[in-house]
Amino acid sequence: MAEVKLVRLQTGEELIAKTEKTDEGYTLKNAAIVLPAGQGKIGLAPYMPYCEIEKGFSVKDQHIMFVVDPVTEFANEYSTNFGSGLVVPTSGELVGAPMGAPDLKLTT
């Protein structure tokens, strides 16, 4: 099953993608490159948008420095823009009725 991971290549590029471990490395799907956006911020851009790589591409272990889990907020940003659009609520965040909707109360 593909999981969203942050992959740092030996070239210094950091990619966030749906990854699957293979015998020789990883297959990356819907990859985005992590770019500095100034003032301590980062941005995401499609990785190699001029290529037909939507179905994924392979990177051998020898070209990978490390693979880590991104923080939830960063994974959500990736999923919103490049993935399924599904996001994981952060701790303490209430998911339910839209803002402005009447409060719902459970009664027994």
N, C-alpha and C positions, 0 to 999 in steps of 0.2 A: 504494500500500500504506500502511495506517495505521501510524503510529509513535507511541509514547508520548512526549509533549512537555509541557513546562511552559509555559503561556501566561499572560502578564501583561496584563490589560486596562487601559485608560485609567482605569477606576474604582478601580484598585488591587487588584482581586481577582486572585489567582493560582489558575489551574486546571491540573490535570494530567489529561490525556485522551489517547485515541487520536486523532490528528489526521491530516487529509489536506488538503494545500494545494489551493485552488480558484483560479479566476481573480480572485475578489473578496476572498478572505480564507482562512479555514480552516473545515473541518467538524470539530466535536468530538463524539466518541462516548464514552459511559460517563464523563462528566466528574465530577471530584471537586474540591472547593474546598480549598485549603490554608489551615489555620487555626492561629493560635498556640495552644499548649496550656499555656503557662506554663513557667517554669524553663528557658527556652531550647529547649523542645521544640515540635514542630509536629504537627498532626493532620490527618486527611483526613475529609471528610464529603461525602455525595452533593450534587452541585450541583443546586439547584432540585428537590428530591425530590417536590414537589407537582405537577410537570409531566410530560407524556408525552414525554420527550426521549431515551429509551434508544437510538433509532435515529440520534440525532445532531441537531445544530443548527449553523447557520452563524453565524460572526462575521466581519464585514468588517474588512479591513486597517486602516481608519481608527480602529477601536476597540481595536486591539492595540498594546501598547507593544513587546513582544518575544516571541519564541518560542525556547526553548532546550531542550537535552537535559538531563533530570534525571540526578543521580548514580545509579549502578546500584542502590544500596540503596534509594533513594527510589522508583525505577521498579519494583523488586521488591515493595515494600510496596503500591504502587498496584495492580500486577497481581494480587497475592494477594487483595486486598479488593474490587477493582472490575473487574478484567480477566479474563484467561484463567486466572489462577492459576499460569502458568508464570513461573519466575524465572531470572535469569541468574546463574551462580555468580560470586562475586567472585574476584579474583586470588588464587591460592594455595589456594583452597578445593577440597577433594577431593570429588568427586561419585562415589558408588558405593554400596557396601554400607552398610546402616543401622548405627548405633552398636551395639556389642555383637556384631556379626557377626564371624566369624573373618577374619583378614587373608588376602587373596588374593595369591598370588605368581605372577609369570609365570616360566616356565622355557622354555629353548630346547633 
